[in-house]
Amino acid sequence: MMPTIKTMFSKAIVACLCAFLVQTTITTAEPPTAMTVQECVKAALASSPVLAVAETDIEAASGMLTESAAALKPGLRLGGTARHYDQNRGVHSGAAPGATQFYDQDIIEMQLQIRQLIWDAGRSKAKLSAARNLLDARKSQRLHIEQELLYSVLISCIDIINFQAQAEAVEKNIQDINAALQRIRKLQEVGKVASVDVLRVEVREQEVFSQRETVTHLLNLTLARLTRITGMAQTPSAIASASLENLVSIADNELEMLIELALNQRPDLTAQKAKIAAARNEYKAADRGQQPTLNAVLSGNRYSAESGDSVANGFAGLEFTWQFSDGGQSQGKKRIAKAAVDKEKILLHDAKLKVAEQVRTAFSAISAAVAKLARSQKGLSLAEEAYRIELLNYEHGKGTVNDLLDAQSALFTARAQLIRDENDLLAARLAMLLATGQPIL
């Protein structure tokens, strides 16, 4: 059955529409772009979920501070009560002492009351101090989280730049192999090289292609990790290596001086000290839990009957309460608070030990990285010269293809090792900044 003109026209419209949509999708999709390290840091500070969680912790601590401060401020309360008596209470008293009763069986009472704490043995002030300490701890902890985030971003950028450099080294290795392969094939044409030598170089070429795929995969994995850490919506295609220059600087100090510096200015240690102060204030509040409480009370009342009659009055006075026994509840709170103080002290001691360990580890890593970098620089120079000599020897019939391939492999290893050692030194310096509590950026 032949298609009708209407059917053909409809299909043409659908085809045009699909082509337009595909073209629009292709042209409007933004390709991944290369970023600088500074742009990655800016994105992390703006979008990282870790920092967002820290901000919510600070907001919660601010709310607790507001709640604790309210106990020392006047409180205004409006209340009402409606009563219905089962019989006429003709002898019931009025709305105030000595007043004549003005209602029969139903009465509505409205009360507006202001209450101000005068004395509670310092419990409310201790609670307020504990809330302030907790807020200070959350702010210091947020600062440490920010430094850890910057460290993670920079380490990821270093890894990415490392893999990018390795990818460049692989490409340079491929170029060297291709150049050697072209020379060997020319020598084969004139009968100076056996076919098996060409095959060996071609096998080496395939091995390098495999290395390229491995490096590319590792690069993509690290880019994905950087995207997660920073909270970016799109994965960058690369990180500009030039943006790492002069990014990290650290003064040379003795190990013990660095440990002392870390113990004095690490934000997480400051946060832990604030937690100890908060726990102590909580213990002070719990220790005074059974002390008397004195409040000033100012009240205004209005009573209304079903007949429409109403009476208004008020009073001012002092309210005194003292709970002599609560079945051991206060003692239990004291024990809990005392245990919390002891726990926070132990955590501070443990944190100081970890900080000292981190500084010592970073110090050792810097020393090792400096020594390794000097060796790898010399090693690359030697590998380049060895490869040049082996290539000349092979072209003049004085060397074997195995010697040439070994020299070429050693040259690639030396290039990759230099890249790793340069970035290891940078990473070790970053670790020292984080360990000592110095600003990373």
Secondary structure as a PSIPRED ss2 file (coil, helix, strand):
# PSIPRED VFORMAT (PSIPRED V4.0)

   1 M C   1.000  0.000  0.000
   2 M C   1.000  0.000  0.000
   3 P C   1.000  0.000  0.000
   4 T C   1.000  0.000  0.000
   5 I H   0.000  1.000  0.000
   6 K H   0.000  1.000  0.000
   7 T H   0.000  1.000  0.000
   8 M H   0.000  1.000  0.000
   9 F H   0.000  1.000  0.000
  10 S H   0.000  1.000  0.000
  11 K H   0.000  1.000  0.000
  12 A H   0.000  1.000  0.000
  13 I H   0.000  1.000  0.000
  14 V H   0.000  1.000  0.000
  15 A H   0.000  1.000  0.000
  16 C H   0.000  1.000  0.000
  17 L H   0.000  1.000  0.000
  18 C H   0.000  1.000  0.000
  19 A H   0.000  1.000  0.000
  20 F H   0.000  1.000  0.000
  21 L H   0.000  1.000  0.000
  22 V H   0.000  1.000  0.000
  23 Q H   0.000  1.000  0.000
  24 T H   0.000  1.000  0.000
  25 T H   0.000  1.000  0.000
  26 I H   0.000  1.000  0.000
  27 T H   0.000  1.000  0.000
  28 T H   0.000  1.000  0.000
  29 A C   1.000  0.000  0.000
  30 E C   1.000  0.000  0.000
  31 P C   1.000  0.000  0.000
  32 P C   1.000  0.000  0.000
  33 T C   1.000  0.000  0.000
  34 A C   1.000  0.000  0.000
  35 M E   0.000  0.000  1.000
  36 T C   1.000  0.000  0.000
  37 V H   0.000  1.000  0.000
  38 Q H   0.000  1.000  0.000
  39 E H   0.000  1.000  0.000
  40 C H   0.000  1.000  0.000
  41 V H   0.000  1.000  0.000
  42 K H   0.000  1.000  0.000
  43 A H   0.000  1.000  0.000
  44 A H   0.000  1.000  0.000
  45 L H   0.000  1.000  0.000
  46 A H   0.000  1.000  0.000
  47 S H   0.000  1.000  0.000
  48 S C   1.000  0.000  0.000
  49 P H   0.000  1.000  0.000
  50 V H   0.000  1.000  0.000
  51 L H   0.000  1.000  0.000
  52 A H   0.000  1.000  0.000
  53 V H   0.000  1.000  0.000
  54 A H   0.000  1.000  0.000
  55 E H   0.000  1.000  0.000
  56 T H   0.000  1.000  0.000
  57 D H   0.000  1.000  0.000
  58 I H   0.000  1.000  0.000
  59 E H   0.000  1.000  0.000
  60 A H   0.000  1.000  0.000
  61 A H   0.000  1.000  0.000
  62 S H   0.000  1.000  0.000
  63 G H   0.000  1.000  0.000
  64 M H   0.000  1.000  0.000
  65 L H   0.000  1.000  0.000
  66 T H   0.000  1.000  0.000
  67 E H   0.000  1.000  0.000
  68 S H   0.000  1.000  0.000
  69 A H   0.000  1.000  0.000
  70 A H   0.000  1.000  0.000
  71 A C   1.000  0.000  0.000
  72 L C   1.000  0.000  0.000
  73 K C   1.000  0.000  0.000
  74 P C   1.000  0.000  0.000
  75 G E   0.000  0.000  1.000
  76 L E   0.000  0.000  1.000
  77 R E   0.000  0.000  1.000
  78 L E   0.000  0.000  1.000
  79 G E   0.000  0.000  1.000
  80 G E   0.000  0.000  1.000
  81 T E   0.000  0.000  1.000
  82 A E   0.000  0.000  1.000
  83 R E   0.000  0.000  1.000
  84 H E   0.000  0.000  1.000
  85 Y C   1.000  0.000  0.000
  86 D C   1.000  0.000  0.000
  87 Q C   1.000  0.000  0.000
  88 N C   1.000  0.000  0.000
  89 R C   1.000  0.000  0.000
  90 G C   1.000  0.000  0.000
  91 V C   1.000  0.000  0.000
  92 H C   1.000  0.000  0.000
  93 S C   1.000  0.000  0.000
  94 G C   1.000  0.000  0.000
  95 A C   1.000  0.000  0.000
  96 A C   1.000  0.000  0.000
  97 P C   1.000  0.000  0.000
  98 G C   1.000  0.000  0.000
  99 A C   1.000  0.000  0.000
 100 T C   1.000  0.000  0.000
 101 Q C   1.000  0.000  0.000
 102 F C   1.000  0.000  0.000
 103 Y C   1.000  0.000  0.000
 104 D C   1.000  0.000  0.000
 105 Q C   1.000  0.000  0.000
 106 D E   0.000  0.000  1.000
 107 I E   0.000  0.000  1.000
 108 I E   0.000  0.000  1.000
 109 E E   0.000  0.000  1.000
 110 M E   0.000  0.000  1.000
 111 Q E   0.000  0.000  1.000
 112 L E   0.000  0.000  1.000
 113 Q E   0.000  0.000  1.000
 114 I E   0.000  0.000  1.000
 115 R E   0.000  0.000  1.000
 116 Q E   0.000  0.000  1.000
 117 L E   0.000  0.000  1.000
 118 I E   0.000  0.000  1.000
 119 W E   0.000  0.000  1.000
 120 D C   1.000  0.000  0.000
 121 A C   1.000  0.000  0.000
 122 G C   1.000  0.000  0.000
 123 R H   0.000  1.000  0.000
 124 S H   0.000  1.000  0.000
 125 K H   0.000  1.000  0.000
 126 A H   0.000  1.000  0.000
 127 K H   0.000  1.000  0.000
 128 L H   0.000  1.000  0.000
 129 S H   0.000  1.000  0.000
 130 A H   0.000  1.000  0.000
 131 A H   0.000  1.000  0.000
 132 R H   0.000  1.000  0.000
 133 N H   0.000  1.000  0.000
 134 L H   0.000  1.000  0.000
 135 L H   0.000  1.000  0.000
 136 D H   0.000  1.000  0.000
 137 A H   0.000  1.000  0.000
 138 R H   0.000  1.000  0.000
 139 K H   0.000  1.000  0.000
 140 S H   0.000  1.000  0.000
 141 Q H   0.000  1.000  0.000
 142 R H   0.000  1.000  0.000
 143 L H   0.000  1.000  0.000
 144 H H   0.000  1.000  0.000
 145 I H   0.000  1.000  0.000
 146 E H   0.000  1.000  0.000
 147 Q H   0.000  1.000  0.000
 148 E H   0.000  1.000  0.000
 149 L H   0.000  1.000  0.000
 150 L H   0.000  1.000  0.000
 151 Y H   0.000  1.000  0.000
 152 S H   0.000  1.000  0.000
 153 V H   0.000  1.000  0.000
 154 L H   0.000  1.000  0.000
 155 I H   0.000  1.000  0.000
 156 S H   0.000  1.000  0.000
 157 C H   0.000  1.000  0.000
 158 I H   0.000  1.000  0.000
 159 D H   0.000  1.000  0.000
 160 I H   0.000  1.000  0.000
 161 I H   0.000  1.000  0.000
 162 N H   0.000  1.000  0.000
 163 F H   0.000  1.000  0.000
 164 Q H   0.000  1.000  0.000
 165 A H   0.000  1.000  0.000
 166 Q H   0.000  1.000  0.000
 167 A H   0.000  1.000  0.000
 168 E H   0.000  1.000  0.000
 169 A H   0.000  1.000  0.000
 170 V H   0.000  1.000  0.000
 171 E H   0.000  1.000  0.000
 172 K H   0.000  1.000  0.000
 173 N H   0.000  1.000  0.000
 174 I H   0.000  1.000  0.000
 175 Q H   0.000  1.000  0.000
 176 D H   0.000  1.000  0.000
 177 I H   0.000  1.000  0.000
 178 N H   0.000  1.000  0.000
 179 A H   0.000  1.000  0.000
 180 A H   0.000  1.000  0.000
 181 L H   0.000  1.000  0.000
 182 Q H   0.000  1.000  0.000
 183 R H   0.000  1.000  0.000
 184 I H   0.000  1.000  0.000
 185 R H   0.000  1.000  0.000
 186 K H   0.000  1.000  0.000
 187 L H   0.000  1.000  0.000
 188 Q H   0.000  1.000  0.000
 189 E H   0.000  1.000  0.000
 190 V C   1.000  0.000  0.000
 191 G C   1.000  0.000  0.000
 192 K C   1.000  0.000  0.000
 193 V C   1.000  0.000  0.000
 194 A C   1.000  0.000  0.000
 195 S H   0.000  1.000  0.000
 196 V H   0.000  1.000  0.000
 197 D H   0.000  1.000  0.000
 198 V H   0.000  1.000  0.000
 199 L H   0.000  1.000  0.000
 200 R H   0.000  1.000  0.000
 201 V H   0.000  1.000  0.000
 202 E H   0.000  1.000  0.000
 203 V H   0.000  1.000  0.000
 204 R H   0.000  1.000  0.000
 205 E H   0.000  1.000  0.000
 206 Q H   0.000  1.000  0.000
 207 E H   0.000  1.000  0.000
 208 V H   0.000  1.000  0.000
 209 F H   0.000  1.000  0.000
 210 S H   0.000  1.000  0.000
 211 Q H   0.000  1.000  0.000
 212 R H   0.000  1.000  0.000
 213 E H   0.000  1.000  0.000
 214 T H   0.000  1.000  0.000
 215 V H   0.000  1.000  0.000
 216 T H   0.000  1.000  0.000
 217 H H   0.000  1.000  0.000
 218 L H   0.000  1.000  0.000
 219 L H   0.000  1.000  0.000
 220 N H   0.000  1.000  0.000
 221 L H   0.000  1.000  0.000
 222 T H   0.000  1.000  0.000
 223 L H   0.000  1.000  0.000
 224 A H   0.000  1.000  0.000
 225 R H   0.000  1.000  0.000
 226 L H   0.000  1.000  0.000
 227 T H   0.000  1.000  0.000
 228 R H   0.000  1.000  0.000
 229 I H   0.000  1.000  0.000
 230 T H   0.000  1.000  0.000
 231 G C   1.000  0.000  0.000
 232 M C   1.000  0.000  0.000
 233 A C   1.000  0.000  0.000
 234 Q C   1.000  0.000  0.000
 235 T C   1.000  0.000  0.000
 236 P C   1.000  0.000  0.000
 237 S C   1.000  0.000  0.000
 238 A C   1.000  0.000  0.000
 239 I E   0.000  0.000  1.000
 240 A C   1.000  0.000  0.000
 241 S H   0.000  1.000  0.000
 242 A H   0.000  1.000  0.000
 243 S H   0.000  1.000  0.000
 244 L H   0.000  1.000  0.000
 245 E C   1.000  0.000  0.000
 246 N C   1.000  0.000  0.000
 247 L C   1.000  0.000  0.000
 248 V C   1.000  0.000  0.000
 249 S C   1.000  0.000  0.000
 250 I C   1.000  0.000  0.000
 251 A C   1.000  0.000  0.000
 252 D C   1.000  0.000  0.000
 253 N C   1.000  0.000  0.000
 254 E C   1.000  0.000  0.000
 255 L H   0.000  1.000  0.000
 256 E H   0.000  1.000  0.000
 257 M H   0.000  1.000  0.000
 258 L H   0.000  1.000  0.000
 259 I H   0.000  1.000  0.000
 260 E H   0.000  1.000  0.000
 261 L H   0.000  1.000  0.000
 262 A H   0.000  1.000  0.000
 263 L H   0.000  1.000  0.000
 264 N H   0.000  1.000  0.000
 265 Q H   0.000  1.000  0.000
 266 R C   1.000  0.000  0.000
 267 P H   0.000  1.000  0.000
 268 D H   0.000  1.000  0.000
 269 L H   0.000  1.000  0.000
 270 T H   0.000  1.000  0.000
 271 A H   0.000  1.000  0.000
 272 Q H   0.000  1.000  0.000
 273 K H   0.000  1.000  0.000
 274 A H   0.000  1.000  0.000
 275 K H   0.000  1.000  0.000
 276 I H   0.000  1.000  0.000
 277 A H   0.000  1.000  0.000
 278 A H   0.000  1.000  0.000
 279 A H   0.000  1.000  0.000
 280 R H   0.000  1.000  0.000
 281 N H   0.000  1.000  0.000
 282 E H   0.000  1.000  0.000
 283 Y H   0.000  1.000  0.000
 284 K H   0.000  1.000  0.000
 285 A H   0.000  1.000  0.000
 286 A H   0.000  1.000  0.000
 287 D H   0.000  1.000  0.000
 288 R C   1.000  0.000  0.000
 289 G C   1.000  0.000  0.000
 290 Q C   1.000  0.000  0.000
 291 Q C   1.000  0.000  0.000
 292 P C   1.000  0.000  0.000
 293 T E   0.000  0.000  1.000
 294 L E   0.000  0.000  1.000
 295 N E   0.000  0.000  1.000
 296 A E   0.000  0.000  1.000
 297 V E   0.000  0.000  1.000
 298 L E   0.000  0.000  1.000
 299 S E   0.000  0.000  1.000
 300 G E   0.000  0.000  1.000
 301 N E   0.000  0.000  1.000
 302 R E   0.000  0.000  1.000
 303 Y E   0.000  0.000  1.000
 304 S E   0.000  0.000  1.000
 305 A E   0.000  0.000  1.000
 306 E C   1.000  0.000  0.000
 307 S C   1.000  0.000  0.000
 308 G C   1.000  0.000  0.000
 309 D C   1.000  0.000  0.000
 310 S E   0.000  0.000  1.000
 311 V E   0.000  0.000  1.000
 312 A E   0.000  0.000  1.000
 313 N E   0.000  0.000  1.000
 314 G E   0.000  0.000  1.000
 315 F E   0.000  0.000  1.000
 316 A E   0.000  0.000  1.000
 317 G E   0.000  0.000  1.000
 318 L E   0.000  0.000  1.000
 319 E E   0.000  0.000  1.000
 320 F E   0.000  0.000  1.000
 321 T E   0.000  0.000  1.000
 322 W C   1.000  0.000  0.000
 323 Q C   1.000  0.000  0.000
 324 F C   1.000  0.000  0.000
 325 S C   1.000  0.000  0.000
 326 D C   1.000  0.000  0.000
 327 G C   1.000  0.000  0.000
 328 G C   1.000  0.000  0.000
 329 Q H   0.000  1.000  0.000
 330 S H   0.000  1.000  0.000
 331 Q H   0.000  1.000  0.000
 332 G H   0.000  1.000  0.000
 333 K H   0.000  1.000  0.000
 334 K H   0.000  1.000  0.000
 335 R H   0.000  1.000  0.000
 336 I H   0.000  1.000  0.000
 337 A H   0.000  1.000  0.000
 338 K H   0.000  1.000  0.000
 339 A H   0.000  1.000  0.000
 340 A H   0.000  1.000  0.000
 341 V H   0.000  1.000  0.000
 342 D H   0.000  1.000  0.000
 343 K H   0.000  1.000  0.000
 344 E H   0.000  1.000  0.000
 345 K H   0.000  1.000  0.000
 346 I H   0.000  1.000  0.000
 347 L H   0.000  1.000  0.000
 348 L H   0.000  1.000  0.000
 349 H H   0.000  1.000  0.000
 350 D H   0.000  1.000  0.000
 351 A H   0.000  1.000  0.000
 352 K H   0.000  1.000  0.000
 353 L H   0.000  1.000  0.000
 354 K H   0.000  1.000  0.000
 355 V H   0.000  1.000  0.000
 356 A H   0.000  1.000  0.000
 357 E H   0.000  1.000  0.000
 358 Q H   0.000  1.000  0.000
 359 V H   0.000  1.000  0.000
 360 R H   0.000  1.000  0.000
 361 T H   0.000  1.000  0.000
 362 A H   0.000  1.000  0.000
 363 F H   0.000  1.000  0.000
 364 S H   0.000  1.000  0.000
 365 A H   0.000  1.000  0.000
 366 I H   0.000  1.000  0.000
 367 S H   0.000  1.000  0.000
 368 A H   0.000  1.000  0.000
 369 A H   0.000  1.000  0.000
 370 V H   0.000  1.000  0.000
 371 A H   0.000  1.000  0.000
 372 K H   0.000  1.000  0.000
 373 L H   0.000  1.000  0.000
 374 A H   0.000  1.000  0.000
 375 R H   0.000  1.000  0.000
 376 S H   0.000  1.000  0.000
 377 Q H   0.000  1.000  0.000
 378 K H   0.000  1.000  0.000
 379 G H   0.000  1.000  0.000
 380 L H   0.000  1.000  0.000
 381 S H   0.000  1.000  0.000
 382 L H   0.000  1.000  0.000
 383 A H   0.000  1.000  0.000
 384 E H   0.000  1.000  0.000
 385 E H   0.000  1.000  0.000
 386 A H   0.000  1.000  0.000
 387 Y H   0.000  1.000  0.000
 388 R H   0.000  1.000  0.000
 389 I H   0.000  1.000  0.000
 390 E H   0.000  1.000  0.000
 391 L H   0.000  1.000  0.000
 392 L H   0.000  1.000  0.000
 393 N H   0.000  1.000  0.000
 394 Y H   0.000  1.000  0.000
 395 E H   0.000  1.000  0.000
 396 H C   1.000  0.000  0.000
 397 G C   1.000  0.000  0.000
 398 K C   1.000  0.000  0.000
 399 G C   1.000  0.000  0.000
 400 T C   1.000  0.000  0.000
 401 V H   0.000  1.000  0.000
 402 N H   0.000  1.000  0.000
 403 D H   0.000  1.000  0.000
 404 L H   0.000  1.000  0.000
 405 L H   0.000  1.000  0.000
 406 D H   0.000  1.000  0.000
 407 A H   0.000  1.000  0.000
 408 Q H   0.000  1.000  0.000
 409 S H   0.000  1.000  0.000
 410 A H   0.000  1.000  0.000
 411 L H   0.000  1.000  0.000
 412 F H   0.000  1.000  0.000
 413 T H   0.000  1.000  0.000
 414 A H   0.000  1.000  0.000
 415 R H   0.000  1.000  0.000
 416 A H   0.000  1.000  0.000
 417 Q H   0.000  1.000  0.000
 418 L H   0.000  1.000  0.000
 419 I H   0.000  1.000  0.000
 420 R H   0.000  1.000  0.000
 421 D H   0.000  1.000  0.000
 422 E H   0.000  1.000  0.000
 423 N H   0.000  1.000  0.000
 424 D H   0.000  1.000  0.000
 425 L H   0.000  1.000  0.000
 426 L H   0.000  1.000  0.000
 427 A H   0.000  1.000  0.000
 428 A H   0.000  1.000  0.000
 429 R H   0.000  1.000  0.000
 430 L H   0.000  1.000  0.000
 431 A H   0.000  1.000  0.000
 432 M H   0.000  1.000  0.000
 433 L H   0.000  1.000  0.000
 434 L H   0.000  1.000  0.000
 435 A H   0.000  1.000  0.000
 436 T H   0.000  1.000  0.000
 437 G C   1.000  0.000  0.000
 438 Q C   1.000  0.000  0.000
 439 P C   1.000  0.000  0.000
 440 I C   1.000  0.000  0.000
 441 L C   1.000  0.000  0.000
